[in-house]
Amino acid sequence: MIASVRRGSNKEHVLETISQTVSRHGFGVLRGVDSIRRLYDREGELLDQLSREFENPLVISITDNPRATDAWNTFQRDLHPSFANPEKAAILKLLAALWSIGEIQAAFFIILEVDTEFLPRYEIGFEEFLESVAHFQEKEQHTNVGRGGGMGIFKITKDHTG
């Protein structure tokens, strides 16, 4: 996630609010591009590129738990329609809580497994994004995986009307 923090906001305070929110929902967080780049070099390049589109960017990666390096298990387990109710997944509640943080005015949410080269890009509203995440597994099973399925770069702004 790359959050665009409102001008005049204290980024350290916003980062701490994000970290506490993520922790309360039972997930972990990697803070900053450098932390993510140490694990995933190509993703670090993508985050650098996208960060330049926001005036005041703040970069985090949500992980399955404080000791994990990504959230892939959550996407596999909680969003699989065969053995979970994706509409009630904890990740959706976390995303809504993060989006409700007042200092965040826009965000890129990036959902990927490995390849950053062919990710589709969407500019959508937050509710449409949540719907997309809830049906991630279905989209991945019924499309060319990673290309038009559930993965992609989702740009969302709080003033989006679509």
PASEBA-1860 file (N, C-alpha, C; in nm, 3 decimals):
! residues 162
1> MIASVRRG> 0.085/-0.117/0.000/0.000/0.000/0.000/0.089/0.122/0.000 ~ 0.057/0.217/-0.088/0.121/0.347/-0.086/0.011/0.447/-0.054 ~ 0.020/0.506/0.062/-0.081/0.604/0.103/-0.032/0.744/0.069 ~ -0.122/0.825/0.020/-0.095/0.968/0.001/-0.147/1.038/0.125 ~ -0.054/1.093/0.202/-0.087/1.157/0.329/-0.115/1.305/0.304 ~ -0.223/1.353/0.364/-0.261/1.494/0.347/-0.147/1.586/0.387 ~ -0.131/1.691/0.310/-0.030/1.792/0.340/-0.053/1.845/0.482 ~ 0.054/1.861/0.556/0.045/1.912/0.692/0.030/1.803/0.797
9> SNKEHVLE> 0.004/1.679/0.753/-0.009/1.568/0.848/0.130/1.521/0.890 ~ 0.138/1.472/1.010/0.262/1.416/1.062/0.273/1.271/1.012 ~ 0.366/1.246/0.919/0.378/1.112/0.858/0.412/1.005/0.961 ~ 0.495/1.039/1.059/0.529/0.940/1.163/0.406/0.902/1.244 ~ 0.322/1.000/1.275/0.197/0.972/1.347/0.105/0.883/1.261 ~ 0.094/0.914/1.132/0.010/0.834/1.042/0.065/0.692/1.032 ~ 0.197/0.678/1.021/0.259/0.546/1.013/0.233/0.467/1.140 ~ 0.241/0.532/1.254/0.212/0.464/1.381/0.065/0.424/1.389
17> TISQTVSR> -0.026/0.510/1.343/-0.169/0.477/1.339/-0.193/0.356/1.249 ~ -0.129/0.354/1.134/-0.141/0.240/1.042/-0.090/0.114/1.110 ~ 0.029/0.120/1.170/0.087/0.003/1.236/-0.003/-0.051/1.346 ~ -0.060/0.037/1.427/-0.150/-0.006/1.534/-0.278/-0.068/1.477 ~ -0.330/-0.008/1.371/-0.451/-0.061/1.307/-0.426/-0.200/1.252 ~ -0.314/-0.217/1.184/-0.279/-0.347/1.127/-0.264/-0.450/1.238 ~ -0.196/-0.414/1.345/-0.175/-0.505/1.458/-0.307/-0.545/1.524 ~ -0.397/-0.448/1.544/-0.528/-0.477/1.606/-0.608/-0.578/1.524
25> HGFGVLRG> -0.586/-0.581/1.394/-0.658/-0.674/1.307/-0.585/-0.806/1.290 ~ -0.473/-0.824/1.360/-0.402/-0.952/1.359/-0.305/-0.972/1.245 ~ -0.269/-0.865/1.176/-0.175/-0.875/1.065/-0.042/-0.812/1.105 ~ 0.056/-0.824/1.017/0.184/-0.760/1.036/0.202/-0.652/0.932 ~ 0.310/-0.576/0.946/0.335/-0.466/0.852/0.485/-0.449/0.832 ~ 0.525/-0.430/0.708/0.660/-0.386/0.674/0.649/-0.238/0.645 ~ 0.738/-0.160/0.700/0.729/-0.015/0.688/0.840/0.037/0.598 ~ 0.802/0.105/0.491/0.898/0.171/0.403/0.946/0.087/0.287
33> VDSIRRLY> 0.983/0.155/0.180/1.029/0.088/0.058/1.156/0.008/0.085 ~ 1.248/0.061/0.167/1.373/-0.010/0.191/1.351/-0.145/0.256 ~ 1.259/-0.153/0.351/1.227/-0.282/0.415/1.173/-0.381/0.314 ~ 1.089/-0.335/0.227/1.029/-0.422/0.126/1.132/-0.461/0.021 ~ 1.215/-0.365/-0.021/1.317/-0.391/-0.122/1.417/-0.498/-0.076 ~ 1.450/-0.500/0.052/1.543/-0.601/0.103/1.490/-0.742/0.077 ~ 1.359/-0.757/0.077/1.298/-0.888/0.052/1.262/-0.909/-0.094 ~ 1.216/-0.804/-0.159/1.163/-0.813/-0.295/1.214/-0.695/-0.377
41> DREGELLD> 1.325/-0.713/-0.445/1.389/-0.603/-0.516/1.300/-0.542/-0.625 ~ 1.237/-0.625/-0.708/1.154/-0.571/-0.816/1.033/-0.496/-0.763 ~ 0.976/-0.544/-0.653/0.864/-0.473/-0.593/0.909/-0.337/-0.540 ~ 1.031/-0.330/-0.490/1.085/-0.203/-0.444/1.091/-0.101/-0.557 ~ 1.132/-0.146/-0.675/1.135/-0.057/-0.791/0.995/-0.008/-0.826 ~ 0.897/-0.098/-0.823/0.759/-0.061/-0.853/0.708/0.042/-0.751 ~ 0.737/0.019/-0.623/0.693/0.111/-0.518/0.758/0.248/-0.534 ~ 0.886/0.250/-0.570/0.952/0.379/-0.596/0.880/0.454/-0.707
49> QLSREFEN> 0.851/0.384/-0.815/0.786/0.445/-0.931/0.649/0.500/-0.894 ~ 0.567/0.419/-0.827/0.432/0.463/-0.789/0.435/0.574/-0.684 ~ 0.531/0.569/-0.595/0.541/0.672/-0.490/0.559/0.811/-0.549 ~ 0.624/0.819/-0.665/0.646/0.949/-0.728/0.516/1.014/-0.774 ~ 0.408/0.938/-0.780/0.280/0.993/-0.824/0.207/1.066/-0.711 ~ 0.252/1.050/-0.588/0.191/1.117/-0.474/0.289/1.220/-0.418 ~ 0.233/1.332/-0.371/0.316/1.438/-0.315/0.378/1.397/-0.182 ~ 0.305/1.325/-0.101/0.349/1.292/0.034/0.325/1.143/0.060
57> PLVISITD> 0.403/1.054/-0.006/0.375/0.910/0.002/0.424/0.844/0.130 ~ 0.354/0.741/0.169/0.391/0.658/0.283/0.371/0.512/0.238 ~ 0.475/0.430/0.245/0.471/0.295/0.189/0.472/0.192/0.301 ~ 0.378/0.097/0.290/0.375/-0.017/0.382/0.341/-0.143/0.303 ~ 0.370/-0.257/0.361/0.325/-0.385/0.306/0.256/-0.461/0.419 ~ 0.134/-0.501/0.396/0.058/-0.580/0.494/0.102/-0.725/0.481 ~ 0.127/-0.788/0.595/0.171/-0.928/0.597/0.072/-1.013/0.677 ~ 0.081/-1.145/0.656/-0.010/-1.237/0.724/-0.006/-1.224/0.876
65> NPRATDAW> 0.111/-1.195/0.929/0.130/-1.180/1.073/0.261/-1.105/1.092 ~ 0.293/-1.066/1.215/0.414/-0.986/1.237/0.544/-1.054/1.194 ~ 0.546/-1.186/1.178/0.669/-1.255/1.140/0.673/-1.291/0.991 ~ 0.566/-1.264/0.918/0.559/-1.298/0.776/0.617/-1.186/0.691 ~ 0.640/-1.217/0.564/0.693/-1.117/0.471/0.591/-1.077/0.364 ~ 0.475/-1.141/0.363/0.369/-1.104/0.269/0.236/-1.153/0.323 ~ 0.129/-1.129/0.250/-0.005/-1.169/0.295/-0.065/-1.277/0.205 ~ 0.020/-1.350/0.135/-0.030/-1.446/0.038/-0.116/-1.555/0.103
73> NTFQRDLH> -0.078/-1.603/0.220/-0.158/-1.706/0.287/-0.298/-1.656/0.319 ~ -0.309/-1.530/0.357/-0.440/-1.471/0.384/-0.526/-1.473/0.259 ~ -0.468/-1.434/0.146/-0.543/-1.434/0.021/-0.584/-1.575/-0.019 ~ -0.498/-1.672/0.005/-0.530/-1.811/-0.030/-0.637/-1.870/0.063 ~ -0.626/-1.840/0.191/-0.714/-1.901/0.292/-0.846/-1.825/0.307 ~ -0.840/-1.695/0.330/-0.960/-1.619/0.367/-1.046/-1.575/0.250 ~ -0.990/-1.579/0.129/-1.065/-1.532/0.014/-1.103/-1.645/-0.081 ~ -1.085/-1.768/-0.037/-1.118/-1.883/-0.121/-1.263/-1.922/-0.099
81> PSFANPEK> -1.348/-1.912/-0.201/-1.492/-1.935/-0.182/-1.527/-2.079/-0.145 ~ -1.438/-2.174/-0.167/-1.468/-2.314/-0.134/-1.465/-2.341/0.016 ~ -1.384/-2.267/0.090/-1.375/-2.295/0.234/-1.368/-2.170/0.320 ~ -1.418/-2.059/0.268/-1.423/-1.936/0.348/-1.537/-1.849/0.295 ~ -1.574/-1.751/0.374/-1.671/-1.653/0.329/-1.594/-1.524/0.299 ~ -1.552/-1.508/0.172/-1.468/-1.392/0.139/-1.529/-1.257/0.175 ~ -1.660/-1.247/0.174/-1.726/-1.120/0.206/-1.700/-1.077/0.351 ~ -1.661/-1.172/0.437/-1.638/-1.142/0.578/-1.492/-1.157/0.618
89> AAILKLLA> -1.403/-1.160/0.520/-1.261/-1.181/0.547/-1.201/-1.068/0.630 ~ -1.112/-1.104/0.720/-1.046/-1.006/0.807/-0.968/-0.903/0.726 ~ -0.913/-0.943/0.614/-0.837/-0.848/0.532/-0.925/-0.734/0.482 ~ -1.052/-0.763/0.454/-1.144/-0.658/0.409/-1.171/-0.559/0.522 ~ -1.185/-0.610/0.643/-1.207/-0.522/0.758/-1.083/-0.435/0.783 ~ -0.966/-0.495/0.765/-0.843/-0.418/0.781/-0.833/-0.308/0.675 ~ -0.860/-0.342/0.550/-0.852/-0.243/0.443/-0.949/-0.126/0.469 ~ -1.069/-0.158/0.516/-1.166/-0.053/0.548/-1.116/0.035/0.663
97> ALWSIGEI> -1.055/-0.027/0.763/-1.002/0.050/0.876/-0.888/0.141/0.831 ~ -0.802/0.091/0.745/-0.692/0.173/0.695/-0.745/0.290/0.612 ~ -0.846/0.261/0.528/-0.902/0.366/0.443/-0.972/0.474/0.525 ~ -1.018/0.439/0.644/-1.090/0.536/0.728/-0.996/0.632/0.801 ~ -0.866/0.609/0.795/-0.772/0.699/0.860/-0.779/0.834/0.790 ~ -0.815/0.937/0.864/-0.846/1.067/0.806/-0.732/1.134/0.731 ~ -0.610/1.108/0.769/-0.496/1.174/0.703/-0.464/1.115/0.566 ~ -0.523/1.000/0.534/-0.498/0.936/0.405/-0.601/0.990/0.305
105> QAAFFIIL> -0.552/1.049/0.197/-0.641/1.106/0.097/-0.651/1.023/-0.029 ~ -0.553/0.934/-0.051/-0.553/0.847/-0.169/-0.456/0.733/-0.140 ~ -0.464/0.629/-0.220/-0.373/0.517/-0.200/-0.363/0.432/-0.326 ~ -0.248/0.370/-0.340/-0.232/0.260/-0.432/-0.235/0.134/-0.347 ~ -0.317/0.039/-0.385/-0.313/-0.093/-0.325/-0.261/-0.185/-0.434 ~ -0.153/-0.256/-0.406/-0.092/-0.343/-0.505/-0.109/-0.486/-0.459 ~ -0.172/-0.567/-0.543/-0.190/-0.708/-0.513/-0.115/-0.786/-0.620 ~ -0.011/-0.857/-0.577/0.068/-0.933/-0.672/0.125/-1.055/-0.605
113> EVDTEFLP> 0.163/-1.152/-0.687/0.229/-1.270/-0.635/0.377/-1.263/-0.662 ~ 0.415/-1.258/-0.788/0.556/-1.257/-0.821/0.591/-1.150/-0.923 ~ 0.520/-1.147/-1.033/0.559/-1.068/-1.148/0.500/-0.927/-1.141 ~ 0.587/-0.826/-1.140/0.539/-0.689/-1.137/0.525/-0.630/-1.277 ~ 0.572/-0.702/-1.377/0.580/-0.647/-1.512/0.445/-0.633/-1.582 ~ 0.353/-0.724/-1.559/0.228/-0.726/-1.634/0.105/-0.693/-1.551 ~ 0.122/-0.623/-1.441/0.008/-0.593/-1.355/-0.085/-0.492/-1.421 ~ -0.214/-0.524/-1.431/-0.308/-0.424/-1.482/-0.325/-0.313/-1.378
121> RYEIGFEE> -0.363/-0.197/-1.425/-0.380/-0.082/-1.337/-0.525/-0.035/-1.346 ~ -0.582/-0.006/-1.228/-0.722/0.036/-1.220/-0.731/0.164/-1.138 ~ -0.822/0.253/-1.174/-0.858/0.367/-1.090/-1.005/0.348/-1.058 ~ -1.034/0.312/-0.933/-1.170/0.274/-0.894/-1.203/0.334/-0.758 ~ -1.328/0.321/-0.718/-1.371/0.363/-0.586/-1.337/0.256/-0.483 ~ -1.340/0.295/-0.356/-1.300/0.202/-0.250/-1.393/0.082/-0.240 ~ -1.524/0.102/-0.250/-1.618/-0.011/-0.240/-1.595/-0.110/-0.354 ~ -1.569/-0.059/-0.472/-1.540/-0.146/-0.586/-1.410/-0.224/-0.563
129> FLESVAHF> -1.312/-0.158/-0.500/-1.188/-0.225/-0.466/-1.213/-0.339/-0.367 ~ -1.291/-0.312/-0.261/-1.322/-0.418/-0.163/-1.392/-0.536/-0.230 ~ -1.484/-0.506/-0.320/-1.554/-0.612/-0.394/-1.455/-0.694/-0.476 ~ -1.361/-0.628/-0.538/-1.259/-0.697/-0.615/-1.174/-0.788/-0.527 ~ -1.133/-0.738/-0.412/-1.053/-0.818/-0.320/-1.134/-0.937/-0.268 ~ -1.260/-0.914/-0.235/-1.345/-1.023/-0.183/-1.356/-1.137/-0.284 ~ -1.352/-1.104/-0.411/-1.367/-1.207/-0.516/-1.235/-1.237/-0.585 ~ -1.127/-1.212/-0.514/-0.993/-1.232/-0.568/-0.973/-1.373/-0.623
137> QEKEQHTN> -1.003/-1.474/-0.541/-0.979/-1.613/-0.582/-1.062/-1.651/-0.704 ~ -1.187/-1.610/-0.706/-1.273/-1.640/-0.821/-1.214/-1.579/-0.948 ~ -1.170/-1.456/-0.939/-1.112/-1.389/-1.055/-0.986/-1.460/-1.101 ~ -0.903/-1.501/-1.007/-0.779/-1.568/-1.043/-0.805/-1.705/-1.106 ~ -0.908/-1.774/-1.060/-0.938/-1.907/-1.114/-0.999/-1.900/-1.253 ~ -1.065/-1.791/-1.285/-1.139/-1.784/-1.411/-1.075/-1.693/-1.516 ~ -0.952/-1.650/-1.491/-0.883/-1.566/-1.589/-0.740/-1.615/-1.602 ~ -0.667/-1.554/-1.688/-0.525/-1.581/-1.700/-0.460/-1.525/-1.574
145> VGRGGGMG> -0.421/-1.612/-1.484/-0.376/-1.573/-1.351/-0.275/-1.459/-1.356 ~ -0.304/-1.355/-1.279/-0.216/-1.241/-1.265/-0.230/-1.138/-1.377 ~ -0.314/-1.166/-1.475/-0.329/-1.073/-1.587/-0.477/-1.050/-1.611 ~ -0.533/-0.957/-1.534/-0.674/-0.928/-1.548/-0.760/-1.001/-1.447 ~ -0.697/-1.080/-1.362/-0.770/-1.150/-1.257/-0.781/-1.062/-1.135 ~ -0.745/-1.114/-1.021/-0.756/-1.038/-0.898/-0.636/-0.951/-0.867 ~ -0.526/-0.975/-0.937/-0.405/-0.898/-0.910/-0.408/-0.768/-0.987 ~ -0.334/-0.672/-0.937/-0.324/-0.546/-1.007/-0.280/-0.433/-0.917
153> IFKITKDH> -0.275/-0.315/-0.976/-0.244/-0.192/-0.906/-0.374/-0.112/-0.904 ~ -0.424/-0.086/-0.785/-0.553/-0.019/-0.768/-0.529/0.120/-0.709 ~ -0.559/0.223/-0.786/-0.545/0.360/-0.736/-0.683/0.408/-0.692 ~ -0.689/0.454/-0.569/-0.817/0.495/-0.509/-0.797/0.632/-0.444 ~ -0.892/0.719/-0.467/-0.888/0.849/-0.402/-1.019/0.870/-0.325 ~ -1.013/0.945/-0.219/-1.131/0.966/-0.138/-1.235/1.052/-0.208 ~ -1.194/1.123/-0.310/-1.292/1.203/-0.385/-1.336/1.133/-0.514 ~ -1.302/1.005/-0.530/-1.342/0.928/-0.650/-1.494/0.914/-0.653
161> TG> -1.554/0.937/-0.767/-1.700/0.930/-0.777/-1.746/0.815/-0.865 ~ -1.656/0.730/-0.910/-1.696/0.622/-0.999/-1.714/0.491/-0.935
END
